[in-house]
C-alpha cells in the first residue's frame, strides 16, 4: 500500500475509513456546493501521496456526482513518499 498513491481505489478506501474522514468529506462537499462557496479547495498532509490525494479524488468524485465541474491538481503525488526518521531521544536512551 505504501508504494501506491491516492489515485488507487485501495488507498481511497483506507482514507475514507479513517475516523472523521466521511464527515470531513461531506462537510467539504456541502461547503463547495454553496452558492457563494469556494472556487478552490486545498487539501494537504505530510507527504501528499496518500491522504491528501485520496481525499481530493473522493471529493472531486462527490462534487461531480452533484453536477459540479471539477478540476484536480495534485502537487506532490509524484514525489517519493516521506519516510519517518527514527526518534533520536529514544535511540540515545537505548545506547546509554
MDAnalysis code that builds the backbone (N, CA, C; Angstrom):
import MDAnalysis as mda
import numpy as np

u = mda.Universe.empty(288, n_residues=96, atom_resindex=np.repeat(np.arange(96), 3), trajectory=True)
u.add_TopologyAttr("name", ["N", "CA", "C"] * 96)
u.add_TopologyAttr("resid", np.arange(1, 97))
u.add_TopologyAttr("resname", ["UNK", "UNK", "UNK", "UNK", "UNK", "UNK", "UNK", "UNK", "UNK", "UNK", "UNK", "UNK", "UNK", "UNK", "UNK", "UNK", "UNK", "UNK", "UNK", "UNK", "UNK", "UNK", "UNK", "UNK", "UNK", "UNK", "UNK", "UNK", "UNK", "UNK", "UNK", "UNK", "UNK", "UNK", "UNK", "UNK", "UNK", "UNK", "UNK", "UNK", "UNK", "UNK", "UNK", "UNK", "UNK", "UNK", "UNK", "UNK", "UNK", "UNK", "UNK", "UNK", "UNK", "UNK", "UNK", "UNK", "UNK", "UNK", "UNK", "UNK", "UNK", "UNK", "UNK", "UNK", "UNK", "UNK", "UNK", "UNK", "UNK", "UNK", "UNK", "UNK", "UNK", "UNK", "UNK", "UNK", "UNK", "UNK", "UNK", "UNK", "UNK", "UNK", "UNK", "UNK", "UNK", "UNK", "UNK", "UNK", "UNK", "UNK", "UNK", "UNK", "UNK", "UNK", "UNK", "UNK"])
u.atoms.positions = np.array([
    [0.813, -1.197, 0.000],
    [0.000, 0.000, 0.000],
    [0.860, 1.265, 0.000],
    [2.002, 1.240, 0.662],
    [2.817, 2.443, 0.778],
    [3.344, 2.927, -0.568],
    [3.511, 2.020, -1.517],
    [4.022, 2.417, -2.828],
    [2.912, 2.862, -3.777],
    [1.657, 2.756, -3.344],
    [0.530, 3.245, -4.133],
    [0.327, 4.720, -3.805],
    [-0.602, 5.353, -4.515],
    [-0.931, 6.746, -4.201],
    [-2.443, 6.901, -4.116],
    [-2.881, 8.106, -3.848],
    [-4.294, 8.382, -3.634],
    [-5.180, 8.233, -4.847],
    [-4.611, 7.968, -6.010],
    [-5.417, 7.679, -7.195],
    [-5.931, 6.242, -7.166],
    [-5.299, 5.403, -6.354],
    [-5.644, 3.990, -6.266],
    [-6.873, 3.804, -5.371],
    [-7.880, 3.049, -5.837],
    [-9.091, 2.825, -5.032],
    [-8.820, 2.184, -3.667],
    [-7.782, 1.359, -3.560],
    [-7.460, 0.757, -2.252],
    [-7.039, 1.835, -1.261],
    [-6.220, 2.756, -1.704],
    [-5.779, 3.858, -0.839],
    [-6.980, 4.733, -0.480],
    [-7.828, 5.023, -1.444],
    [-9.021, 5.826, -1.181],
    [-9.922, 5.157, -0.152],
    [-10.027, 3.843, -0.212],
    [-10.826, 3.104, 0.768],
    [-10.274, 3.242, 2.175],
    [-8.962, 3.146, 2.302],
    [-8.322, 3.310, 3.613],
    [-8.543, 4.732, 4.117],
    [-8.356, 5.709, 3.248],
    [-8.550, 7.118, 3.625],
    [-9.990, 7.344, 4.074],
    [-10.927, 6.822, 3.323],
    [-12.348, 7.014, 3.634],
    [-12.733, 6.368, 4.956],
    [-12.056, 5.304, 5.333],
    [-12.364, 4.611, 6.585],
    [-11.581, 5.149, 7.776],
    [-10.805, 6.199, 7.580],
    [-10.124, 6.871, 8.680],
    [-11.175, 7.599, 9.502],
    [-11.115, 7.503, 10.834],
    [-12.114, 8.192, 11.662],
    [-12.208, 9.682, 11.310],
    [-13.432, 10.128, 11.057],
    [-13.691, 11.531, 10.736],
    [-13.630, 11.875, 9.268],
    [-13.114, 10.973, 8.440],
    [-12.933, 11.282, 7.018],
    [-14.262, 11.448, 6.287],
    [-15.226, 10.598, 6.568],
    [-16.526, 10.691, 5.887],
    [-17.227, 12.003, 6.231],
    [-17.146, 12.393, 7.498],
    [-17.764, 13.650, 7.921],
    [-17.052, 14.837, 7.270],
    [-15.722, 14.803, 7.233],
    [-14.957, 15.863, 6.585],
    [-15.316, 15.955, 5.103],
    [-15.389, 14.828, 4.435],
    [-15.725, 14.794, 3.016],
    [-17.121, 15.387, 2.774],
    [-18.093, 14.996, 3.598],
    [-19.459, 15.521, 3.454],
    [-19.489, 17.026, 3.703],
    [-18.773, 17.490, 4.722],
    [-18.743, 18.925, 5.025],
    [-18.086, 19.723, 3.895],
    [-16.981, 19.206, 3.356],
    [-16.313, 19.901, 2.254],
    [-17.198, 19.953, 1.014],
    [-17.879, 18.850, 0.716],
    [-18.755, 18.811, -0.456],
    [-19.920, 19.780, -0.287],
    [-20.524, 19.811, 0.908],
    [-21.629, 20.749, 1.158],
    [-21.143, 22.195, 1.069],
    [-19.969, 22.457, 1.604],
    [-19.386, 23.802, 1.559],
    [-19.130, 24.227, 0.116],
    [-18.569, 23.350, -0.676],
    [-18.275, 23.661, -2.077],
    [-19.552, 23.850, -2.889],
    [-20.638, 23.250, -2.436],
    [-21.910, 23.318, -3.153],
    [-22.710, 24.588, -2.837],
    [-22.275, 25.366, -1.861],
    [-22.988, 26.601, -1.518],
    [-22.919, 27.591, -2.679],
    [-23.956, 28.419, -2.862],
    [-23.931, 29.406, -3.951],
    [-22.699, 30.316, -3.899],
    [-22.285, 30.716, -2.711],
    [-21.100, 31.560, -2.569],
    [-19.915, 30.734, -2.065],
    [-19.922, 29.452, -2.382],
    [-18.862, 28.556, -1.938],
    [-17.531, 28.867, -2.594],
    [-16.506, 28.178, -2.170],
    [-15.157, 28.455, -2.674],
    [-14.976, 28.043, -4.126],
    [-14.069, 28.731, -4.799],
    [-13.726, 28.334, -6.161],
    [-12.573, 27.333, -6.140],
    [-11.868, 27.255, -4.991],
    [-10.769, 26.307, -4.816],
    [-10.801, 25.737, -3.412],
    [-10.408, 24.487, -3.307],
    [-10.221, 23.843, -2.011],
    [-8.863, 23.170, -2.049],
    [-8.049, 23.446, -1.061],
    [-6.726, 22.826, -0.964],
    [-6.722, 21.842, 0.200],
    [-6.205, 20.657, -0.047],
    [-6.122, 19.611, 0.979],
    [-4.668, 19.180, 1.063],
    [-4.144, 19.121, 2.255],
    [-2.749, 18.743, 2.420],
    [-2.551, 17.712, 3.507],
    [-1.419, 17.059, 3.486],
    [-0.995, 16.119, 4.520],
    [0.527, 16.096, 4.507],
    [1.116, 15.223, 5.278],
    [2.578, 15.202, 5.430],
    [3.312, 15.005, 4.102],
    [2.876, 14.080, 3.288],
    [3.602, 13.790, 2.060],
    [2.857, 14.106, 0.783],
    [1.524, 14.109, 0.824],
    [0.724, 14.427, -0.344],
    [0.470, 13.270, -1.289],
    [0.942, 12.081, -0.933],
    [0.778, 10.935, -1.836],
    [-0.421, 10.062, -1.492],
    [-0.863, 10.061, -0.251],
    [-1.906, 9.128, 0.162],
    [-3.168, 9.839, 0.641],
    [-3.123, 10.421, 1.832],
    [-4.332, 11.018, 2.417],
    [-4.841, 12.201, 1.616],
    [-3.990, 13.174, 1.340],
    [-4.442, 14.381, 0.636],
    [-4.937, 14.050, -0.768],
    [-4.173, 13.271, -1.495],
    [-4.586, 12.962, -2.872],
    [-5.807, 12.047, -2.886],
    [-5.882, 11.113, -1.949],
    [-7.047, 10.229, -1.873],
    [-8.309, 10.999, -1.543],
    [-8.236, 11.873, -0.531],
    [-9.397, 12.671, -0.147],
    [-9.784, 13.631, -1.270],
    [-8.806, 14.179, -1.961],
    [-9.085, 15.076, -3.081],
    [-9.852, 14.350, -4.180],
    [-9.414, 13.144, -4.506],
    [-10.110, 12.361, -5.539],
    [-11.535, 12.003, -5.106],
    [-11.706, 11.646, -3.843],
    [-13.042, 11.323, -3.329],
    [-13.947, 12.552, -3.363],
    [-13.413, 13.717, -2.983],
    [-14.189, 14.953, -3.019],
    [-14.559, 15.319, -4.453],
    [-13.619, 15.203, -5.363],
    [-13.906, 15.501, -6.771],
    [-15.012, 14.593, -7.308],
    [-14.952, 13.319, -6.961],
    [-15.981, 12.365, -7.399],
    [-17.354, 12.770, -6.853],
    [-17.397, 13.126, -5.567],
    [-18.670, 13.539, -4.947],
    [-19.221, 14.802, -5.600],
    [-18.374, 15.772, -5.850],
    [-18.846, 17.014, -6.465],
    [-19.306, 16.794, -7.899],
    [-18.602, 15.949, -8.621],
    [-19.038, 15.634, -9.995],
    [-20.392, 14.935, -9.983],
    [-20.613, 14.071, -8.981],
    [-21.910, 13.381, -8.892],
    [-23.036, 14.369, -8.580],
    [-22.692, 15.529, -8.050],
    [-23.664, 16.595, -7.770],
    [-23.795, 17.556, -8.949],
    [-23.127, 17.245, -10.055],
    [-23.230, 18.058, -11.252],
    [-22.253, 19.216, -11.335],
    [-21.281, 19.245, -10.449],
    [-20.294, 20.326, -10.451],
    [-19.141, 19.981, -11.382],
    [-18.588, 21.012, -12.016],
    [-17.389, 20.839, -12.831],
    [-16.189, 20.970, -11.905],
    [-15.299, 19.984, -11.956],
    [-14.171, 19.948, -11.017],
    [-12.876, 19.734, -11.781],
    [-11.872, 20.498, -11.404],
    [-10.521, 20.322, -11.939],
    [-9.616, 19.991, -10.754],
    [-8.864, 18.904, -10.863],
    [-7.994, 18.450, -9.777],
    [-6.536, 18.651, -10.172],
    [-5.761, 19.156, -9.226],
    [-4.322, 19.304, -9.430],
    [-3.620, 18.739, -8.200],
    [-2.814, 17.710, -8.398],
    [-2.027, 17.120, -7.314],
    [-0.608, 17.677, -7.403],
    [-0.169, 18.333, -6.336],
    [1.144, 18.971, -6.364],
    [2.281, 18.050, -5.944],
    [1.995, 17.043, -5.113],
    [3.074, 16.232, -4.555],
    [2.932, 14.735, -4.794],
    [1.941, 14.322, -5.519],
    [1.666, 12.890, -5.684],
    [2.816, 12.169, -6.398],
    [3.566, 12.883, -7.193],
    [4.656, 12.274, -7.966],
    [5.955, 12.144, -7.163],
    [6.002, 12.778, -5.998],
    [7.223, 12.761, -5.197],
    [7.382, 11.442, -4.439],
    [8.601, 11.079, -4.062],
    [8.789, 9.868, -3.260],
    [8.098, 10.029, -1.913],
    [7.661, 8.931, -1.338],
    [6.953, 9.023, -0.062],
    [7.901, 9.473, 1.039],
    [7.326, 10.143, 2.013],
    [8.092, 10.675, 3.133],
    [8.362, 9.539, 4.113],
    [9.626, 9.356, 4.443],
    [9.999, 8.316, 5.401],
    [10.125, 8.932, 6.784],
    [9.646, 8.218, 7.784],
    [9.764, 8.693, 9.148],
    [11.206, 8.568, 9.613],
    [11.665, 9.572, 10.337],
    [13.003, 9.499, 10.900],
    [12.906, 8.878, 12.282],
    [13.893, 8.124, 12.680],
    [13.835, 7.489, 13.996],
    [13.842, 8.537, 15.102],
    [13.227, 8.193, 16.203],
    [13.178, 9.069, 17.361],
    [14.567, 9.105, 17.985],
    [15.251, 10.222, 17.849],
    [16.630, 10.326, 18.310],
    [16.745, 10.216, 19.825],
    [15.773, 10.752, 20.558],
    [15.829, 10.675, 22.012],
    [15.724, 9.225, 22.476],
    [14.800, 8.468, 21.893],
    [14.661, 7.057, 22.269],
    [15.912, 6.286, 21.904],
    [16.499, 6.631, 20.767],
    [17.715, 5.968, 20.330],
    [18.872, 6.254, 21.297],
    [18.971, 7.494, 21.745],
    [20.022, 7.873, 22.673],
    [19.855, 7.173, 24.030],
    [18.602, 7.018, 24.480],
    [18.337, 6.358, 25.757],
    [18.707, 4.887, 25.711],
    [18.504, 4.246, 24.582],
    [18.819, 2.810, 24.484],
    [20.309, 2.559, 24.369],
    [21.074, 3.566, 23.963],
    [22.527, 3.369, 23.835],
    [23.253, 3.705, 25.136],
    [22.554, 4.231, 26.120],
    [23.192, 4.569, 27.414],
    [23.375, 3.376, 28.282],
])
